[in-house]
Amino acid sequence: MVGTELEQVADELRSADKLLLTTHENPDGDALGSLLGLHLLLRQLGKDAAMFLAADEFPLPHEYRHLPIDGVLNAPPTDLAERLVVFLDCGNIDRMPVDFLRADGIRIVNVDHHHDNTRFGEVNVVDPSASCTAELVWRLVHELGAELTPPMAEALYIGLVTDTGRFMYRNTGPEAHRMAAELIEAGASPHAVNRQVFESLPFRRIELLARGLQRVQRFDDGAITTTYLSRDDFVETGADETDSEGIVDHLRSVEGTAVAVLVRDLLAEDRAGLRKVSLRAVDGEVDVSRIARGLGGGGHTQAAGFTTALETPELLERVRAEVGEQRG
């Protein structure tokens, strides 16, 4: 079925002269790598392809600011009605809360690997067995007979290495390693990507991490490991919201943890009083995407999140109850 869907998407891309590519809000490495990778692929095929990200997504997280997306649009193109819109790595259309993309007459292609994708496109390829959405773009490179160039390979490698947790997560299968080998052969540098994405980070991130680690709490015999970051933490360290990336993974690594939880205040004035909650499961015992969906969010079985107005004690009680129910 997935092979047939991939062929249908490839046919859509071949047929379209003009396209607009987008992804979910708060884009991560897979979202940005897939977006740039497909853009480079379509430009190679002579297509008029543009990328869209809302203006409030900038600046991007520090580790992705080197990606060459300078021409990305922050407003709808005047010829939107003539363009095929391609969503990448977006489990449901509400994860890109931009009204013009819901206008009547917009034809949507949906390329994703989230297991709970709502299949909101006219044409969909959704493969939960894929390690990342970048893997689906890599397959499209082959389906469309394109050349895998070094910039394309680097973009897709970033998507692969971030969504597999540097090949440590359960979604890492043989195909992910085959893909990695081909991307490296095409010019992606594992060392350069690792330095840029995981190691060359501003000191304020360490300061923010230190504050989070000072507040770690464990519940239910250590099954849940959690911490929080306040608005003051960000202001006093000079950090922005993207600097909290990776903190929840430190909690996930604690022995005995089934679910790690990071709660952080949102900084934008129009989002005052709201908190972003990031969830990470250690194994297949708990599906954190189920918890996130119940609170208005979504994600993967082992990595999900949501935004809430609930106070931290109440939302932690909700999470603990859900984890307890799933663990039996």
Contacts in CASP RR format, 6 or more apart in sequence:
PFRMAT RR
TARGET T0000
AUTHOR 0000-0000-0000
METHOD contacts of the structure
MODEL  1
MVGTELEQVADELRSADKLLLTTHENPDGDALGSLLGLHLLLRQLGKDAA
MFLAADEFPLPHEYRHLPIDGVLNAPPTDLAERLVVFLDCGNIDRMPVDF
LRADGIRIVNVDHHHDNTRFGEVNVVDPSASCTAELVWRLVHELGAELTP
PMAEALYIGLVTDTGRFMYRNTGPEAHRMAAELIEAGASPHAVNRQVFES
LPFRRIELLARGLQRVQRFDDGAITTTYLSRDDFVETGADETDSEGIVDH
LRSVEGTAVAVLVRDLLAEDRAGLRKVSLRAVDGEVDVSRIARGLGGGGH
TQAAGFTTALETPELLERVRAEVGEQRG
2 125 0 8 1.000
2 126 0 8 1.000
2 127 0 8 1.000
2 129 0 8 1.000
3 125 0 8 1.000
5 123 0 8 1.000
5 124 0 8 1.000
5 125 0 8 1.000
5 126 0 8 1.000
5 127 0 8 1.000
6 125 0 8 1.000
6 136 0 8 1.000
6 139 0 8 1.000
6 140 0 8 1.000
6 143 0 8 1.000
7 143 0 8 1.000
8 123 0 8 1.000
8 125 0 8 1.000
9 109 0 8 1.000
9 111 0 8 1.000
9 123 0 8 1.000
9 125 0 8 1.000
9 140 0 8 1.000
10 140 0 8 1.000
10 143 0 8 1.000
10 144 0 8 1.000
12 84 0 8 1.000
12 109 0 8 1.000
12 123 0 8 1.000
13 19 0 8 1.000
13 42 0 8 1.000
13 45 0 8 1.000
13 47 0 8 1.000
13 84 0 8 1.000
13 86 0 8 1.000
13 109 0 8 1.000
13 140 0 8 1.000
13 144 0 8 1.000
14 45 0 8 1.000
14 144 0 8 1.000
16 47 0 8 1.000
16 83 0 8 1.000
16 84 0 8 1.000
17 47 0 8 1.000
17 48 0 8 1.000
18 47 0 8 1.000
18 48 0 8 1.000
18 49 0 8 1.000
18 79 0 8 1.000
18 82 0 8 1.000
18 83 0 8 1.000
18 84 0 8 1.000
19 42 0 8 1.000
19 47 0 8 1.000
19 48 0 8 1.000
19 49 0 8 1.000
19 50 0 8 1.000
19 83 0 8 1.000
19 84 0 8 1.000
19 85 0 8 1.000
19 86 0 8 1.000
20 49 0 8 1.000
20 50 0 8 1.000
20 51 0 8 1.000
20 52 0 8 1.000
20 73 0 8 1.000
20 77 0 8 1.000
20 80 0 8 1.000
20 83 0 8 1.000
20 84 0 8 1.000
20 85 0 8 1.000
20 86 0 8 1.000
21 35 0 8 1.000
21 38 0 8 1.000
21 39 0 8 1.000
21 42 0 8 1.000
21 49 0 8 1.000
21 50 0 8 1.000
21 51 0 8 1.000
21 52 0 8 1.000
21 85 0 8 1.000
21 86 0 8 1.000
21 88 0 8 1.000
22 35 0 8 1.000
22 51 0 8 1.000
22 52 0 8 1.000
22 53 0 8 1.000
22 85 0 8 1.000
22 86 0 8 1.000
22 87 0 8 1.000
22 88 0 8 1.000
22 90 0 8 1.000
22 96 0 8 1.000
22 98 0 8 1.000
22 101 0 8 1.000
23 31 0 8 1.000
23 32 0 8 1.000
23 34 0 8 1.000
23 35 0 8 1.000
23 53 0 8 1.000
23 87 0 8 1.000
23 88 0 8 1.000
23 89 0 8 1.000
23 90 0 8 1.000
23 96 0 8 1.000
24 31 0 8 1.000
24 89 0 8 1.000
24 90 0 8 1.000
24 91 0 8 1.000
24 95 0 8 1.000
24 96 0 8 1.000
25 54 0 8 1.000
25 57 0 8 1.000
25 95 0 8 1.000
25 96 0 8 1.000
25 97 0 8 1.000
26 57 0 8 1.000
27 35 0 8 1.000
27 53 0 8 1.000
27 57 0 8 1.000
27 60 0 8 1.000
27 64 0 8 1.000
27 89 0 8 1.000
28 61 0 8 1.000
28 89 0 8 1.000
28 162 0 8 1.000
28 163 0 8 1.000
29 64 0 8 1.000
29 158 0 8 1.000
29 159 0 8 1.000
29 162 0 8 1.000
29 163 0 8 1.000
29 197 0 8 1.000
30 89 0 8 1.000
30 132 0 8 1.000
30 133 0 8 1.000
30 134 0 8 1.000
30 159 0 8 1.000
30 160 0 8 1.000
30 162 0 8 1.000
30 163 0 8 1.000
31 88 0 8 1.000
31 89 0 8 1.000
31 90 0 8 1.000
31 133 0 8 1.000
32 60 0 8 1.000
32 64 0 8 1.000
32 67 0 8 1.000
32 69 0 8 1.000
32 155 0 8 1.000
32 158 0 8 1.000
32 159 0 8 1.000
33 67 0 8 1.000
33 134 0 8 1.000
33 155 0 8 1.000
33 156 0 8 1.000
33 158 0 8 1.000
33 159 0 8 1.000
34 88 0 8 1.000
34 89 0 8 1.000
34 111 0 8 1.000
34 132 0 8 1.000
34 133 0 8 1.000
34 134 0 8 1.000
34 136 0 8 1.000
34 137 0 8 1.000
34 155 0 8 1.000
34 156 0 8 1.000
34 159 0 8 1.000
35 51 0 8 1.000
35 53 0 8 1.000
35 69 0 8 1.000
35 88 0 8 1.000
35 89 0 8 1.000
36 51 0 8 1.000
36 67 0 8 1.000
36 68 0 8 1.000
36 69 0 8 1.000
36 151 0 8 1.000
36 155 0 8 1.000
37 134 0 8 1.000
37 137 0 8 1.000
37 152 0 8 1.000
37 155 0 8 1.000
37 156 0 8 1.000
38 49 0 8 1.000
38 86 0 8 1.000
38 88 0 8 1.000
38 111 0 8 1.000
38 137 0 8 1.000
38 140 0 8 1.000
39 49 0 8 1.000
39 51 0 8 1.000
39 69 0 8 1.000
40 149 0 8 1.000
40 151 0 8 1.000
40 152 0 8 1.000
40 155 0 8 1.000
41 137 0 8 1.000
41 140 0 8 1.000
41 141 0 8 1.000
41 144 0 8 1.000
41 146 0 8 1.000
41 152 0 8 1.000
42 49 0 8 1.000
43 49 0 8 1.000
44 146 0 8 1.000
44 147 0 8 1.000
44 149 0 8 1.000
44 152 0 8 1.000
45 144 0 8 1.000
45 146 0 8 1.000
50 71 0 8 1.000
50 72 0 8 1.000
50 73 0 8 1.000
50 77 0 8 1.000
50 83 0 8 1.000
51 69 0 8 1.000
51 71 0 8 1.000
51 72 0 8 1.000
51 73 0 8 1.000
52 72 0 8 1.000
52 73 0 8 1.000
52 74 0 8 1.000
52 76 0 8 1.000
52 98 0 8 1.000
53 69 0 8 1.000
53 72 0 8 1.000
53 73 0 8 1.000
53 74 0 8 1.000
54 74 0 8 1.000
54 96 0 8 1.000
54 98 0 8 1.000
55 74 0 8 1.000
55 75 0 8 1.000
56 268 0 8 1.000
58 74 0 8 1.000
59 65 0 8 1.000
59 240 0 8 1.000
59 242 0 8 1.000
60 67 0 8 1.000
60 242 0 8 1.000
61 242 0 8 1.000
61 243 0 8 1.000
61 245 0 8 1.000
62 201 0 8 1.000
62 202 0 8 1.000
62 205 0 8 1.000
62 242 0 8 1.000
62 243 0 8 1.000
63 196 0 8 1.000
63 197 0 8 1.000
63 198 0 8 1.000
63 200 0 8 1.000
63 201 0 8 1.000
63 245 0 8 1.000
64 158 0 8 1.000
64 197 0 8 1.000
66 196 0 8 1.000
67 155 0 8 1.000
67 158 0 8 1.000
68 151 0 8 1.000
76 100 0 8 1.000
77 83 0 8 1.000
80 100 0 8 1.000
80 103 0 8 1.000
80 106 0 8 1.000
81 105 0 8 1.000
81 106 0 8 1.000
84 107 0 8 1.000
84 109 0 8 1.000
85 101 0 8 1.000
85 106 0 8 1.000
85 107 0 8 1.000
85 108 0 8 1.000
85 109 0 8 1.000
86 108 0 8 1.000
86 109 0 8 1.000
86 110 0 8 1.000
86 111 0 8 1.000
87 93 0 8 1.000
87 96 0 8 1.000
87 108 0 8 1.000
87 109 0 8 1.000
87 110 0 8 1.000
87 111 0 8 1.000
87 112 0 8 1.000
87 120 0 8 1.000
87 121 0 8 1.000
88 111 0 8 1.000
88 112 0 8 1.000
88 133 0 8 1.000
88 137 0 8 1.000
89 111 0 8 1.000
89 112 0 8 1.000
89 113 0 8 1.000
89 114 0 8 1.000
89 132 0 8 1.000
89 133 0 8 1.000
90 96 0 8 1.000
90 110 0 8 1.000
90 112 0 8 1.000
91 112 0 8 1.000
91 114 0 8 1.000
91 116 0 8 1.000
91 117 0 8 1.000
91 118 0 8 1.000
91 298 0 8 1.000
91 299 0 8 1.000
92 117 0 8 1.000
92 118 0 8 1.000
92 120 0 8 1.000
93 101 0 8 1.000
93 102 0 8 1.000
93 108 0 8 1.000
93 118 0 8 1.000
93 120 0 8 1.000
101 108 0 8 1.000
107 122 0 8 1.000
108 120 0 8 1.000
108 121 0 8 1.000
108 122 0 8 1.000
108 123 0 8 1.000
109 121 0 8 1.000
109 122 0 8 1.000
109 123 0 8 1.000
109 124 0 8 1.000
110 117 0 8 1.000
110 119 0 8 1.000
110 120 0 8 1.000
110 121 0 8 1.000
110 123 0 8 1.000
110 124 0 8 1.000
110 125 0 8 1.000
110 126 0 8 1.000
111 124 0 8 1.000
111 125 0 8 1.000
111 133 0 8 1.000
111 136 0 8 1.000
111 137 0 8 1.000
111 140 0 8 1.000
112 124 0 8 1.000
112 125 0 8 1.000
112 126 0 8 1.000
112 133 0 8 1.000
112 136 0 8 1.000
113 126 0 8 1.000
113 127 0 8 1.000
113 128 0 8 1.000
113 129 0 8 1.000
113 130 0 8 1.000
113 131 0 8 1.000
113 132 0 8 1.000
113 133 0 8 1.000
113 135 0 8 1.000
113 136 0 8 1.000
114 126 0 8 1.000
114 128 0 8 1.000
114 289 0 8 1.000
114 298 0 8 1.000
114 299 0 8 1.000
114 300 0 8 1.000
115 128 0 8 1.000
115 289 0 8 1.000
115 300 0 8 1.000
115 301 0 8 1.000
116 289 0 8 1.000
116 293 0 8 1.000
116 298 0 8 1.000
116 299 0 8 1.000
117 124 0 8 1.000
117 126 0 8 1.000
119 126 0 8 1.000
125 136 0 8 1.000
127 136 0 8 1.000
130 136 0 8 1.000
130 171 0 8 1.000
130 175 0 8 1.000
131 160 0 8 1.000
131 163 0 8 1.000
131 164 0 8 1.000
131 171 0 8 1.000
131 172 0 8 1.000
131 173 0 8 1.000
131 175 0 8 1.000
131 176 0 8 1.000
131 179 0 8 1.000
132 159 0 8 1.000
132 160 0 8 1.000
132 162 0 8 1.000
132 163 0 8 1.000
132 164 0 8 1.000
132 171 0 8 1.000
132 176 0 8 1.000
133 159 0 8 1.000
133 163 0 8 1.000
134 155 0 8 1.000
134 156 0 8 1.000
134 157 0 8 1.000
134 158 0 8 1.000
134 159 0 8 1.000
134 160 0 8 1.000
134 163 0 8 1.000
135 160 0 8 1.000
135 175 0 8 1.000
135 176 0 8 1.000
135 179 0 8 1.000
137 156 0 8 1.000
138 148 0 8 1.000
138 156 0 8 1.000
138 179 0 8 1.000
138 182 0 8 1.000
138 183 0 8 1.000
141 148 0 8 1.000
141 152 0 8 1.000
148 182 0 8 1.000
148 183 0 8 1.000
148 186 0 8 1.000
149 186 0 8 1.000
150 186 0 8 1.000
150 187 0 8 1.000
150 188 0 8 1.000
152 186 0 8 1.000
153 182 0 8 1.000
153 183 0 8 1.000
153 184 0 8 1.000
153 186 0 8 1.000
153 187 0 8 1.000
153 188 0 8 1.000
154 183 0 8 1.000
154 187 0 8 1.000
154 188 0 8 1.000
154 189 0 8 1.000
154 192 0 8 1.000
154 193 0 8 1.000
156 179 0 8 1.000
156 183 0 8 1.000
156 188 0 8 1.000
157 180 0 8 1.000
157 183 0 8 1.000
157 184 0 8 1.000
157 188 0 8 1.000
157 190 0 8 1.000
157 193 0 8 1.000
158 193 0 8 1.000
158 197 0 8 1.000
160 176 0 8 1.000
160 179 0 8 1.000
160 180 0 8 1.000
160 183 0 8 1.000
161 167 0 8 1.000
161 180 0 8 1.000
161 190 0 8 1.000
161 193 0 8 1.000
161 194 0 8 1.000
161 197 0 8 1.000
162 197 0 8 1.000
163 169 0 8 1.000
163 171 0 8 1.000
164 171 0 8 1.000
164 172 0 8 1.000
164 176 0 8 1.000
165 172 0 8 1.000
166 194 0 8 1.000
166 198 0 8 1.000
167 176 0 8 1.000
167 177 0 8 1.000
167 180 0 8 1.000
169 302 0 8 1.000
169 303 0 8 1.000
170 283 0 8 1.000
170 284 0 8 1.000
170 302 0 8 1.000
171 300 0 8 1.000
171 302 0 8 1.000
180 190 0 8 1.000
184 190 0 8 1.000
202 243 0 8 1.000
204 237 0 8 1.000
204 238 0 8 1.000
204 239 0 8 1.000
204 243 0 8 1.000
205 239 0 8 1.000
205 243 0 8 1.000
207 237 0 8 1.000
207 239 0 8 1.000
208 229 0 8 1.000
208 233 0 8 1.000
208 234 0 8 1.000
208 237 0 8 1.000
208 239 0 8 1.000
208 243 0 8 1.000
208 244 0 8 1.000
208 247 0 8 1.000
209 247 0 8 1.000
209 250 0 8 1.000
211 229 0 8 1.000
211 233 0 8 1.000
211 237 0 8 1.000
212 227 0 8 1.000
212 228 0 8 1.000
212 229 0 8 1.000
212 233 0 8 1.000
212 247 0 8 1.000
213 227 0 8 1.000
213 250 0 8 1.000
215 227 0 8 1.000
215 228 0 8 1.000
216 225 0 8 1.000
216 226 0 8 1.000
216 227 0 8 1.000
216 251 0 8 1.000
216 254 0 8 1.000
217 225 0 8 1.000
217 226 0 8 1.000
217 227 0 8 1.000
218 224 0 8 1.000
218 225 0 8 1.000
218 226 0 8 1.000
218 254 0 8 1.000
218 257 0 8 1.000
219 226 0 8 1.000
219 316 0 8 1.000
219 320 0 8 1.000
220 320 0 8 1.000
220 323 0 8 1.000
220 324 0 8 1.000
222 254 0 8 1.000
222 256 0 8 1.000
222 257 0 8 1.000
222 258 0 8 1.000
223 256 0 8 1.000
223 257 0 8 1.000
223 258 0 8 1.000
223 259 0 8 1.000
223 323 0 8 1.000
223 324 0 8 1.000
223 327 0 8 1.000
224 257 0 8 1.000
224 258 0 8 1.000
224 259 0 8 1.000
224 260 0 8 1.000
224 261 0 8 1.000
224 316 0 8 1.000
224 319 0 8 1.000
224 320 0 8 1.000
224 323 0 8 1.000
225 251 0 8 1.000
225 252 0 8 1.000
225 254 0 8 1.000
225 257 0 8 1.000
225 259 0 8 1.000
225 260 0 8 1.000
225 261 0 8 1.000
226 251 0 8 1.000
226 260 0 8 1.000
226 261 0 8 1.000
226 262 0 8 1.000
226 263 0 8 1.000
226 316 0 8 1.000
227 247 0 8 1.000
227 251 0 8 1.000
227 261 0 8 1.000
227 262 0 8 1.000
227 263 0 8 1.000
228 262 0 8 1.000
228 263 0 8 1.000
228 264 0 8 1.000
228 312 0 8 1.000
229 244 0 8 1.000
229 247 0 8 1.000
229 262 0 8 1.000
229 263 0 8 1.000
229 264 0 8 1.000
229 265 0 8 1.000
230 264 0 8 1.000
230 265 0 8 1.000
231 265 0 8 1.000
231 267 0 8 1.000
233 239 0 8 1.000
234 240 0 8 1.000
234 241 0 8 1.000
234 243 0 8 1.000
234 265 0 8 1.000
234 267 0 8 1.000
237 243 0 8 1.000
240 267 0 8 1.000
241 264 0 8 1.000
241 266 0 8 1.000
241 267 0 8 1.000
241 276 0 8 1.000
244 262 0 8 1.000
244 264 0 8 1.000
244 278 0 8 1.000
247 262 0 8 1.000
248 260 0 8 1.000
248 261 0 8 1.000
248 262 0 8 1.000
248 278 0 8 1.000
248 279 0 8 1.000
248 280 0 8 1.000
249 260 0 8 1.000
249 280 0 8 1.000
251 257 0 8 1.000
251 260 0 8 1.000
251 261 0 8 1.000
251 262 0 8 1.000
251 280 0 8 1.000
252 260 0 8 1.000
252 280 0 8 1.000
252 282 0 8 1.000
254 260 0 8 1.000
256 282 0 8 1.000
257 282 0 8 1.000
258 281 0 8 1.000
258 282 0 8 1.000
258 283 0 8 1.000
258 285 0 8 1.000
258 286 0 8 1.000
258 323 0 8 1.000
258 327 0 8 1.000
259 279 0 8 1.000
259 280 0 8 1.000
259 281 0 8 1.000
259 282 0 8 1.000
259 286 0 8 1.000
259 288 0 8 1.000
259 319 0 8 1.000
259 323 0 8 1.000
260 279 0 8 1.000
260 280 0 8 1.000
260 282 0 8 1.000
261 277 0 8 1.000
261 278 0 8 1.000
261 279 0 8 1.000
261 316 0 8 1.000
261 319 0 8 1.000
262 277 0 8 1.000
262 278 0 8 1.000
263 275 0 8 1.000
263 276 0 8 1.000
263 277 0 8 1.000
263 312 0 8 1.000
263 315 0 8 1.000
263 316 0 8 1.000
264 275 0 8 1.000
264 276 0 8 1.000
264 278 0 8 1.000
265 273 0 8 1.000
265 274 0 8 1.000
265 275 0 8 1.000
265 276 0 8 1.000
266 272 0 8 1.000
266 273 0 8 1.000
266 274 0 8 1.000
266 275 0 8 1.000
266 276 0 8 1.000
266 307 0 8 1.000
271 307 0 8 1.000
273 309 0 8 1.000
274 307 0 8 1.000
274 308 0 8 1.000
274 309 0 8 1.000
275 307 0 8 1.000
275 308 0 8 1.000
275 309 0 8 1.000
275 310 0 8 1.000
275 312 0 8 1.000
275 315 0 8 1.000
276 305 0 8 1.000
276 306 0 8 1.000
276 307 0 8 1.000
277 292 0 8 1.000
277 295 0 8 1.000
277 305 0 8 1.000
277 306 0 8 1.000
277 307 0 8 1.000
277 308 0 8 1.000
277 315 0 8 1.000
277 319 0 8 1.000
278 304 0 8 1.000
278 305 0 8 1.000
279 288 0 8 1.000
279 291 0 8 1.000
279 292 0 8 1.000
279 303 0 8 1.000
279 304 0 8 1.000
279 305 0 8 1.000
279 319 0 8 1.000
280 288 0 8 1.000
280 302 0 8 1.000
280 303 0 8 1.000
281 287 0 8 1.000
281 288 0 8 1.000
281 301 0 8 1.000
281 302 0 8 1.000
281 303 0 8 1.000
282 302 0 8 1.000
283 302 0 8 1.000
284 301 0 8 1.000
284 302 0 8 1.000
285 326 0 8 1.000
285 327 0 8 1.000
286 323 0 8 1.000
286 326 0 8 1.000
286 327 0 8 1.000
287 301 0 8 1.000
287 326 0 8 1.000
288 299 0 8 1.000
288 300 0 8 1.000
288 301 0 8 1.000
288 302 0 8 1.000
288 303 0 8 1.000
288 304 0 8 1.000
288 305 0 8 1.000
289 298 0 8 1.000
289 299 0 8 1.000
289 300 0 8 1.000
289 301 0 8 1.000
289 304 0 8 1.000
290 322 0 8 1.000
290 326 0 8 1.000
291 304 0 8 1.000
291 319 0 8 1.000
291 322 0 8 1.000
291 323 0 8 1.000
292 298 0 8 1.000
292 299 0 8 1.000
292 304 0 8 1.000
292 305 0 8 1.000
292 306 0 8 1.000
293 299 0 8 1.000
293 304 0 8 1.000
294 306 0 8 1.000
295 306 0 8 1.000
295 308 0 8 1.000
295 310 0 8 1.000
295 315 0 8 1.000
295 318 0 8 1.000
296 306 0 8 1.000
296 307 0 8 1.000
296 308 0 8 1.000
297 304 0 8 1.000
297 305 0 8 1.000
297 306 0 8 1.000
297 307 0 8 1.000
298 304 0 8 1.000
298 305 0 8 1.000
298 306 0 8 1.000
299 305 0 8 1.000
308 315 0 8 1.000
310 318 0 8 1.000
END
